[in-house]
């Protein structure tokens, strides 16, 4: 498999059995870089001869997909909920999303709400849209087979690693620190609850580091606005200002009593699925994709607006999830969200879409962009 990427994801993310090719002239003026990217991308398509092109996201990679030859391999598009929300407010983004989706042979949102948006707002034929969750890696799910004494020891070690009090009721913001995930609102709500709940401890995970300089500066500025607020709660807030792996984040979830995710738009988030598998009480925004999860049987607390008041009240009364509800969440995720099963389904969809174009059902060898 070949991955064609606009940013260089960095050596820490270059794992797995795949080849990475990055767009030329990083840091150059974006229109000039896009002009160069056209010849680079078409050269990669000729070199790898992919059976399926999988377009991840409708941002810059959606734009890159428009540079592909008309007769290139069938296209599969995975749209992000946040990008579709941004497209609703920006004509240029909306045009890129519309063109990329209309040219797709298959669109794979992770929630039913986004599937409806793709079909209704962008007039993509419903037969082209299939909801597919990315699930939770098998090795993370299998950790739930450990005995309770081992789990307690692992939680103790994880807390010690990040300097988190061993006896605290741990609340973890499980999404990247950014305005999209309303991290400032989480900190403000925690500050309201903290005087009434001296046992609470909040963890913020910086998460994804943007490669684009302007986006990186914006993230740093956002983090800088949070530090003074956290400093007003000495010993109560831990900011993990470093990249951590998926396994490390899952270990942190398993050491937490409460997980928080409150964006104003999202899809079927793998982070939430992982937190459910880890046994956390889930405090979630009351948005359609999260209501879908609850309708599917997930035990979670949905927070209505105004978010700050609802989250502060929930944190004040926060308690570990009941054992029966924790087991039910873990059973649900293990039964419906095992990543190996989701990957098998994805491969079959690839084979089907490739077969419709070529008359054969082969497993694709490239993903680009």
N, C-alpha and C positions, 0 to 999 in steps of 0.2 A: 504494500500500500504506500502511496505517495501522498504527503500532506503539503499542499501549497498554501502558504500563509503570508498575509500582508505584514504583520509584525513578526519579529524573531521571538519565539516564546521563551528563549533562554535555555541554557544547558540543563537546568533543573527539571524541565518539563519534557526533555527529549528521551522518553522511555518507551519501550514497546518495539514491536517488530514493524517499523515503518521508516520511510525515508522523508526527510524534511527539505523543502525547497522554499526559500523566502524571496519575496519580491525585491528587485534590485533597487539601489539608491535609497537606502533608509535615511531618513532625515532630510531628504530633498523636498523641494516645493511640491505639494501634493499633486497638482495637475500634471506637472512634468513627470512625477513618479508614476502616475497612472498611465501616461503615454508609453513609458518604458515597460510597464507591467503587461500591457497588451501583448507585445511580442514575446515576453518571458512566459506568460501563461500559455500562449498558443504553442510555444516551443515545448513546454512541458507536456502538453496534451499529445503532441506528435511523438514525443519520446516515450511516454508511458502507455499510450493507447488504452486509456481506461475504458472499462465496460460500463461504469457508472461514475458520474461526477456528483459528489455529495457536498452541497453548499451549506456550511454551518454559519448561520446568522444572516440577517438581512442588512447589516451595516455595510462596512467596506467590502466584506466578502460577497455580499449580494451585488454590490457594484462591480466587483471583479468578475462575477459570473456573467455579466452582460457583455464582457469582452471575449467570451468563449466563441469559437466558431459555431455557426448556426447548426451545422451537421455534427457537432460533437456528440459524445456519448449522452445517454439519457441523464437528466438532472433530477436529483433529489434535494429538496430544500428543507432545512430545519429552522423555522423562524423562532426568534426569541420574543417573549411577551413584552419585555421592556422596549424592544425596537419597534414593535407595532404600535405601542403607546406613543413613542416619540414620533413615529410617522404620522400619527393622527394630528400632530401639531406643526408639522414641517412639510411643505410641499415637495421639496427635493427628496427627502427621505421617503415620502409616500410614493413618489414616482419610481424610485429604485425598488421599493418593496413590491409595487404593482407589477413592474416589468419582470422582476426576478421570479415572482410567484406565478405569473401567467406563462412563463417559459418552462416552468417545472413540469416534469412528468409525474412527480409524486411529491407531496408536501407532508411533513411529519411533525406537527405540533405535539406537545406533551400534555395538553389539556383540551377538554371539550369546548371550553369557552373560546380559546384561540382558534380551534378548528372552525367554529361558527363564524368568527371574525374573518378568517381567511376566505371562507366560502361566500359570506354575505357582502362584506365591504369590498373585497378585492375580486369578487365574482370568479373565484376558482371553482371549477366543477367539483361537486362533492365526491364524485368517484375518484378524484385525484388526491383527496385528503384522508389521511389515516392517523389516528391518535396513537402515539407510541411513547411510553415512558422509558427513560434511560435506566431506571431501577437503581439497585444498590449492589455493589460488588459482592460476589459470593463470599470472599474471605472475611468481609466485615460482618455479614450475617452469621457466618459460622462461629464468630467469637461469642455469640450468645449461648453456645453450648458449654462454655466454661462454668465451673462450679462457682457458687456465690463467694466463697472465701478468696478464690483467685481474682474474681472481679473486684472485690473490695481492695485487694492489694494493688491491682492495676490502677484503680481510681486514686488510691493514696499516692502512688508514685507519680501519676500524671499531675496531681495537684502540687506536689512538692516540686516538680520540674518547673512550673510556672509561678511558684511562690504564692499559691492560693491556700488560704487557711483550710486545714483538714476538716474542721467542724462547721464550715460555712454551708449555707444553702446556696448552691452555685447556680447562677443565671448566666447563660451564654448566648450572646448574639451570634447566631450561626452563619450569618451572611457577611459578605465583605463590608468593610466600613466605607459607606458612601451615602450620598443623598438618596440614591435609588432605593436603598434599604432602610432609609429613615433612621440612621444610627443616632443622630442628634436627639430625635424624639425619644429613642430608647434610653439614652443617658438622662434626659430630663425627667422621664417617668421614674427611672430608678432613683434619682435624687429626691423625688417626692416621696417615694416609698421607704427609702433608706432609714430616716429617723424613726419610723414606726416598726421597722424590721431590722434590728441590729445584726441579725445573723446572715442577711443577704450579702452576696458578693457578685459583682458583675464582671464578665469577661467580654472584651471586644476583640475581634479578630480582624486585622487589617486586610488580609486576603489578597485578592488579585491586584497586581501592580501594573498599571497601564504602561504600554511601551511608548505611546506618543507623548512627547515632552509636555505639551499643553495639558493633556489629561493627567499626567503624573504630577504636574504642579498643582492642578486643581485638587487632586487627592490629598497632597501634602497640606494644602491650605485648609481643607476640610478637617483633616486630622488635627491641625494646629488649633482649630476652634473648639475641639473636644477636650484637649488636654487641660485647659484651665477649669472646665467644669468637673472633670475627673479629679483634679487636684483639690477641689473643695470637699472631696470625700476620701480623705487619706486612708489608705489601707482597705478601701472598699471596692476599688475598680482596678482590674488588670488589663492592660492593653498589650496584646501579642503583636508587636510591631515587626514581624518577620514572616516570611513565607513558611507555612507548615503544610505537610503532605495530607492527603486525604485520610490516611490511616491515623496520623497525629490528631487531626480534627475529630475523627470518630472516637478516639480515646478520650478527648476532651469532652465530647458529648456524653460518653459513658460515665464520666466523672461528675456530670452535671445533673441537677434535679430538674432544671427548667431550661427550655430552649425557646428563643424568640426569633420570629421572622415576620416583619410587618411592612413590606413594601406596598405601594398603592397599586402595583400591577405585577403579575408573575405568571408562571405556568406551574406544571407539576414538578416542583423543585426536588431534586435529588437530595439536597441538604436536609429538607424536611423529612423525607423518607428515611434518611440515615438517622436523624435525631429520634424518630419514632422507633426505629430498630434498636437504638441505644437505650430506650426506656425512659426518655425525658417526658415531662409534662410539656405540651406544646402550646405556646401563646402565639396565635397567628392573627394577621389582619383578616377582617371579614370581607374577602374578595372572592370572586367566582371560582377560581381554580382551587382555593382552599376549601370552599364549600363543597366542591366536588369530592375532595378527599374525605371530608366528614360524611358525605352521602355514601361513599364507598365503604364506610365502616371505621374510619380513623377516629380515635378519641383525641379531641383537641379543643382548646378554648378559643373561640372566634371573637375578636375584639372590634366592636363597632366604633365609629367616630363619635365624638372627638377622641382620637387615638390616645393622646397624652393622658386623659382622665381614665379611660378604660384600662390602659396598660398599668398605670400607677396603682389602681385598685386591685388589678390581678396580681401584681407583684407583692402588694401588701398582704394579700391572703394566700400567696403561693405556697404550695405544699407538694411533696413528691407525688407522682401519679400513683393511684391505687394499684396494688399488685395485679388485680384482675384486668384492669384497663391496660396496664403495661404489657401483660402477657398477650392480650388481644391485639394490641398494636404490633407487637413483634411477630405474632402469628400471621397477621394480615400482610405485613411487608414481606415476610419470608415466603408466603404463598403466592403473592401477586407481583412482587417487584424484584425477584432474583435476576441480577444483571445477565447471567449466562442465558437465561430463557429469553430475556429481551433482545440480547444480541443475536440469538438464533432466529428470532422473529424478524429482526432487521435484515439479516442476511437473506432470508427468504423473500422479503420485499425487494431487496436489491436484485435478486435473481429474476423475480417476476417482471420488474420494470426493464431489466436488460433483455429479458426474453421477448417482451412485446416489441422491442426495437429490432432485435436480431433473429428472433425465432428460436433462440437457445436460452438456457437458464444457467449461466455461469456465475460463479462468485466474482465480484469485481476486484480489481487489483489496485485501484487508485481512488484517492479522495482529493478533490481539488475544486475550489479552494478549500 
